């Protein structure tokens, strides 16, 4: 079996996924995801969770639901899986504040909750598993700042900042990380936007307005994920901006990897969702067995496991993404991106 080892945030510890003992008894576990704006949940998170659960607890039943960015629907799904006998719920909340009530409901019925990807600040869950979101924000912004410096962009030049959803506590952590890097830099933030539901069209619409407002004052854009970054790039291209200033991202979606290869997007974050999903499965099985999972970190008074991802640019995309087998060249190097893949040595 192929194992994956990642460095844990703020510690020198490592974790090898797929090595937990088999669960002693069958149980029902729910995996509730927040939206369909990103393809990651169906393509990576749920398959990774389901695969690891099948290894650790073959007799367990896994229920998957996606709330499609609807807070009320997620609450219905949460109540439904409890009624179906779920003993552990892995919850990536649509609204981090509203999720506090869901944790209370679960705990009142002796159901464990694992906060997944997005924390639940107001009410500690039983565990939190995620990548280090504040570290992600800091890393993508610092990468952009370093690139602007190396490119000779003068001190005092302006950048735009596109954050994630205002109802997502993880987006707030990413924003805090971005702020820390930009505030310490010599560049100024021209304008900032919190993207409702992380929706790329909303990010694109806002970016289009800022292009009209600031024009060539925009020397870079720090976008909190690949969807919002892609929206910004679409706005720049629609406005005929040449060359496109460097734009950040996060998630290493196939579309973003292609934009990095073509030079339209400056960076993204490689964080294979299967890593966090498998870690959540390990924690779920331990909770089912009545064990206390190890917690290298604590966030919002919640025992936590935070993984440190890698910043990906054109310079290291081959080593970080393709040489590590996270994506296959044939998935990414298609059509107009074939020549760029050849130039970067991804394909011959």
C-alpha positions as CSV (number, residue, x, y, z in Angstrom):
1,X,0.0,0.0,0.0
2,X,1.3,3.5,-0.9
3,X,1.6,5.6,2.2
4,X,1.8,9.4,2.3
5,X,3.7,11.3,4.9
6,X,3.3,15.1,5.6
7,X,5.0,17.5,8.0
8,X,2.7,18.7,10.7
9,X,2.5,22.4,11.3
10,X,4.6,23.8,14.1
11,X,6.1,20.4,15.0
12,X,8.7,18.1,13.7
13,X,6.3,15.2,13.9
14,X,5.2,13.2,10.9
15,X,2.1,11.0,10.3
16,X,1.9,8.1,8.0
17,X,-1.7,7.5,6.8
18,X,-3.2,4.1,6.3
19,X,-1.6,2.4,9.3
20,X,-4.3,2.5,11.9
21,X,-5.7,-0.7,13.3
22,X,-8.9,-2.1,12.0
23,X,-12.0,-0.8,13.9
24,X,-13.4,-3.3,16.3
25,X,-17.1,-2.9,15.3
26,X,-19.2,-1.7,12.4
27,X,-20.7,1.8,12.7
28,X,-22.1,4.6,10.6
29,X,-19.9,7.7,9.8
30,X,-21.1,10.7,7.9
31,X,-19.0,13.0,5.7
32,X,-20.7,16.3,5.1
33,X,-19.2,18.8,2.7
34,X,-20.1,22.4,2.1
35,X,-20.5,23.2,-1.5
36,X,-20.1,22.3,-5.2
37,X,-18.4,25.4,-6.3
38,X,-15.1,23.5,-6.0
39,X,-14.7,20.1,-7.6
40,X,-12.4,18.9,-4.9
41,X,-15.1,17.4,-2.7
42,X,-16.4,14.9,-5.2
43,X,-13.1,14.3,-6.9
44,X,-10.7,14.1,-4.0
45,X,-12.0,14.6,-0.4
46,X,-14.8,12.1,-0.4
47,X,-13.0,9.4,-2.4
48,X,-10.0,9.8,-0.1
49,X,-12.1,9.5,3.0
50,X,-14.1,6.5,1.7
51,X,-11.0,4.6,0.6
52,X,-9.3,5.0,4.0
53,X,-12.5,4.1,5.9
54,X,-12.7,0.9,3.8
55,X,-9.2,0.0,4.9
56,X,-9.7,0.8,8.6
57,X,-13.3,-0.3,9.1
58,X,-14.6,-2.5,6.2
59,X,-17.9,-3.0,8.1
60,X,-18.6,0.7,8.6
61,X,-21.2,2.6,6.6
62,X,-20.1,5.9,5.2
63,X,-22.8,8.5,4.3
64,X,-21.8,11.4,2.0
65,X,-23.8,14.6,1.6
66,X,-23.0,18.0,0.0
67,X,-24.9,21.1,1.1
68,X,-24.3,23.1,-2.1
69,X,-23.6,26.2,0.0
70,X,-27.0,26.1,1.7
71,X,-26.8,26.5,5.5
72,X,-30.4,25.2,6.0
73,X,-29.8,22.2,3.8
74,X,-26.6,21.3,5.7
75,X,-28.5,21.4,9.0
76,X,-31.2,19.1,7.5
77,X,-28.4,16.7,6.3
78,X,-26.8,16.8,9.7
79,X,-30.0,15.9,11.5
80,X,-30.7,13.2,8.9
81,X,-27.4,11.4,9.4
82,X,-27.9,11.4,13.2
83,X,-31.3,9.9,12.7
84,X,-29.6,7.3,10.5
85,X,-27.4,6.3,13.4
86,X,-24.1,8.2,12.6
87,X,-21.8,8.0,15.6
88,X,-19.1,10.3,14.0
89,X,-19.8,13.2,11.7
90,X,-17.0,14.8,9.7
91,X,-18.3,18.3,9.0
92,X,-16.9,20.9,6.6
93,X,-19.4,23.7,7.5
94,X,-21.1,26.0,5.0
95,X,-21.2,28.6,7.8
96,X,-18.6,28.2,10.6
97,X,-20.6,30.3,13.1
98,X,-23.9,28.4,12.4
99,X,-22.1,25.1,12.8
100,X,-21.6,25.7,16.5
101,X,-25.3,24.7,17.0
102,X,-24.7,21.5,15.1
103,X,-21.9,20.5,17.4
104,X,-24.2,21.1,20.4
105,X,-26.9,18.9,18.8
106,X,-24.4,16.1,18.1
107,X,-22.9,16.2,21.6
108,X,-26.3,16.1,23.2
109,X,-26.8,12.8,21.5
110,X,-23.3,11.4,22.2
111,X,-22.3,11.9,18.5
112,X,-18.7,13.0,17.8
113,X,-17.9,15.8,15.4
114,X,-14.7,16.2,13.4
115,X,-14.4,19.7,12.0
116,X,-12.9,19.3,8.5
117,X,-11.0,22.0,6.6
118,X,-13.0,24.8,8.1
119,X,-12.8,25.3,11.9
120,X,-15.8,25.9,14.2
121,X,-14.5,28.7,16.5
122,X,-17.5,29.2,18.7
123,X,-18.0,25.6,19.9
124,X,-15.1,23.1,20.1
125,X,-15.6,20.0,18.0
126,X,-14.0,16.8,19.1
127,X,-11.2,17.2,16.6
128,X,-10.1,19.5,13.8
129,X,-8.3,18.2,10.7
130,X,-7.0,20.6,8.0
131,X,-4.1,22.1,6.2
132,X,-2.6,25.1,8.0
133,X,-4.9,27.8,6.5
134,X,-3.1,30.8,8.0
135,X,0.2,29.4,6.8
136,X,-1.4,29.0,3.3
137,X,-2.4,32.7,3.1
138,X,1.0,33.8,4.3
139,X,2.8,31.5,1.9
140,X,0.9,32.6,-1.3
141,X,1.2,36.3,-0.4
142,X,4.9,36.1,0.5
143,X,5.6,34.2,-2.7
144,X,3.9,37.0,-4.7
145,X,5.8,39.7,-2.8
146,X,9.1,37.9,-3.4
147,X,8.2,37.6,-7.1
148,X,7.4,41.3,-7.4
149,X,10.6,42.2,-5.7
150,X,12.6,40.0,-8.0
151,X,10.8,41.4,-11.1
152,X,11.8,45.0,-10.1
153,X,8.3,46.2,-9.2
154,X,9.0,49.3,-7.1
155,X,8.1,49.8,-3.5
156,X,4.7,51.4,-3.0
157,X,3.2,49.6,-5.9
158,X,-0.4,48.3,-5.5
159,X,-2.0,44.8,-5.3
160,X,-5.6,43.6,-5.0
161,X,-6.6,41.1,-2.3
162,X,-9.5,38.6,-3.0
163,X,-10.4,36.7,0.1
164,X,-12.8,33.7,0.5
165,X,-16.3,33.5,1.9
166,X,-17.1,35.7,4.9
167,X,-19.0,32.8,6.5
168,X,-16.0,30.4,6.3
169,X,-13.6,30.6,9.3
170,X,-10.9,28.9,7.3
171,X,-11.1,31.8,4.8
172,X,-10.6,34.2,7.7
173,X,-7.4,32.3,8.6
174,X,-6.2,32.5,5.0
175,X,-7.0,36.2,5.0
176,X,-5.0,36.7,8.2
177,X,-2.0,35.0,6.7
178,X,-2.3,37.1,3.5
179,X,-2.5,40.3,5.7
180,X,0.6,39.3,7.7
181,X,2.7,39.0,4.5
182,X,1.3,42.1,2.7
183,X,1.5,44.3,5.8
184,X,5.1,43.4,6.3
185,X,5.9,44.1,2.6
186,X,6.7,47.4,0.8
187,X,3.5,47.1,-1.3
188,X,0.1,48.6,-0.7
189,X,-3.3,46.9,-0.9
190,X,-5.4,48.9,-3.3
191,X,-8.7,47.2,-2.4
192,X,-9.9,44.0,-0.7
193,X,-13.0,41.8,-1.2
194,X,-14.6,38.9,0.7
195,X,-16.0,36.6,-2.0
196,X,-19.5,35.3,-1.1
197,X,-19.6,31.4,-1.1
198,X,-16.1,31.5,-2.7
199,X,-18.0,31.9,-6.1
200,X,-15.6,32.6,-9.0
201,X,-18.1,34.7,-10.9
202,X,-18.4,37.1,-7.9
203,X,-14.6,37.4,-7.7
204,X,-14.5,38.0,-11.4
205,X,-17.2,40.7,-11.2
206,X,-15.4,42.5,-8.4
207,X,-12.0,42.3,-10.1
208,X,-13.4,43.7,-13.3
209,X,-14.6,46.8,-11.3
210,X,-11.2,47.2,-9.7
211,X,-9.5,47.0,-13.1
212,X,-11.7,49.9,-14.3
213,X,-10.9,51.8,-11.1
214,X,-7.1,51.3,-10.8
215,X,-5.9,50.2,-14.3
216,X,-2.2,49.6,-14.5
217,X,-1.7,50.4,-10.9
218,X,-2.5,46.8,-10.2
219,X,0.8,45.0,-10.1
220,X,-0.4,41.7,-8.6
221,X,-3.5,40.0,-7.1
222,X,-3.5,37.8,-4.0
223,X,-6.5,35.5,-4.4
224,X,-7.3,33.1,-1.7
225,X,-8.0,30.0,-3.9
226,X,-7.8,28.9,-7.5
227,X,-11.5,29.7,-8.1
228,X,-11.2,33.3,-7.1
229,X,-7.8,33.6,-8.8
230,X,-9.3,32.1,-12.0
231,X,-12.1,34.7,-11.8
232,X,-9.5,37.5,-11.5
233,X,-7.5,36.2,-14.4
234,X,-10.7,36.0,-16.5
235,X,-11.5,39.6,-15.6
236,X,-7.9,40.7,-16.6
237,X,-8.1,39.0,-19.9
238,X,-11.6,40.3,-20.7
239,X,-10.3,43.8,-20.0
240,X,-7.4,43.2,-22.4
241,X,-4.7,43.7,-19.7
242,X,-1.3,42.6,-21.1
243,X,0.8,41.3,-19.6
244,X,-1.5,39.7,-17.0
245,X,0.0,40.7,-13.6
246,X,0.9,37.8,-11.3
247,X,-2.2,36.2,-9.6
248,X,-2.0,33.7,-6.7
249,X,-4.2,30.7,-5.9
250,X,-4.7,27.7,-3.7
251,X,-5.8,24.1,-4.1
252,X,-3.8,23.1,-7.2
253,X,-6.9,22.3,-9.3
254,X,-6.3,21.0,-12.8
255,X,-7.5,24.3,-14.3
256,X,-5.0,26.3,-12.0
257,X,-2.1,24.0,-12.8
258,X,-2.8,24.7,-16.5
259,X,-2.8,28.4,-15.8
260,X,0.5,28.1,-14.0
261,X,1.9,26.2,-16.9
262,X,0.7,28.8,-19.4
263,X,2.0,31.7,-17.2
264,X,-1.4,33.2,-16.5
265,X,-1.4,32.3,-12.8
266,X,1.7,32.8,-10.7
267,X,1.3,30.3,-7.9
268,X,-1.1,27.8,-6.3
269,X,-0.9,25.5,-3.2
270,X,-0.5,21.8,-3.6
271,X,-2.5,20.2,-0.8
272,X,-3.8,16.8,-1.9
273,X,-7.2,16.6,-0.2
274,X,-6.8,12.9,0.1
275,X,-4.2,13.5,2.8
276,X,-6.6,15.4,5.1
277,X,-9.5,13.1,4.2
278,X,-7.5,10.0,5.2
279,X,-6.3,11.7,8.4
280,X,-10.0,12.4,9.2
281,X,-10.8,8.7,8.7
282,X,-8.1,7.7,11.1
283,X,-9.4,10.1,13.7
284,X,-13.0,8.9,13.1
285,X,-12.0,5.3,13.7
286,X,-10.1,6.1,16.9
287,X,-13.2,8.0,18.2
288,X,-15.4,5.0,17.3
289,X,-13.1,2.8,19.4
290,X,-13.3,5.2,22.3
291,X,-9.7,6.2,21.9
292,X,-8.2,9.7,22.2
293,X,-6.5,10.7,18.9
294,X,-3.1,12.4,19.1
295,X,-3.3,16.2,18.6
296,X,-0.1,17.9,17.7
297,X,-1.9,21.3,17.6
298,X,-4.8,23.1,19.3
299,X,-6.9,25.6,17.4
300,X,-10.0,27.3,18.9
301,X,-9.7,25.0,21.9
302,X,-10.0,22.0,19.6
303,X,-7.5,19.2,19.4
304,X,-6.1,19.7,15.9
305,X,-3.9,18.2,13.2
306,X,-2.6,20.7,10.6
307,X,-0.7,19.8,7.6
308,X,1.9,22.0,5.8
309,X,1.4,22.2,2.0
310,X,3.8,23.4,-0.7
311,X,3.7,26.5,-2.8
312,X,3.7,25.7,-6.5
313,X,5.0,27.9,-9.3
314,X,6.2,27.2,-12.8
315,X,9.7,26.7,-11.4
316,X,8.8,23.7,-9.2
317,X,5.5,22.4,-10.6
318,X,7.2,19.4,-12.2
319,X,8.9,18.4,-8.9
320,X,6.0,19.2,-6.5
321,X,3.0,17.9,-8.6
322,X,4.1,15.5,-11.3
323,X,7.2,13.9,-9.9
324,X,5.3,13.2,-6.7
325,X,2.4,11.6,-8.6
326,X,-0.2,14.0,-7.3
327,X,-1.4,14.6,-10.9
328,X,-0.5,12.7,-14.1
329,X,0.8,14.7,-17.1
330,X,-2.0,13.4,-19.3
331,X,-4.6,15.0,-16.9
332,X,-3.1,18.4,-17.2
333,X,-1.0,18.6,-20.4
334,X,-3.8,18.7,-22.9
335,X,-4.6,21.0,-25.9
336,X,-3.1,24.4,-25.7
337,X,-1.1,23.5,-22.6
338,X,1.0,20.8,-24.3
339,X,3.7,23.2,-25.4
340,X,4.0,24.8,-22.0
341,X,4.4,21.3,-20.4
342,X,7.2,20.6,-22.9
343,X,9.0,23.8,-22.0
344,X,8.8,23.0,-18.2
345,X,10.0,19.4,-18.8
346,X,6.8,17.8,-17.7
347,X,6.5,15.9,-20.9
348,X,8.9,15.2,-23.8
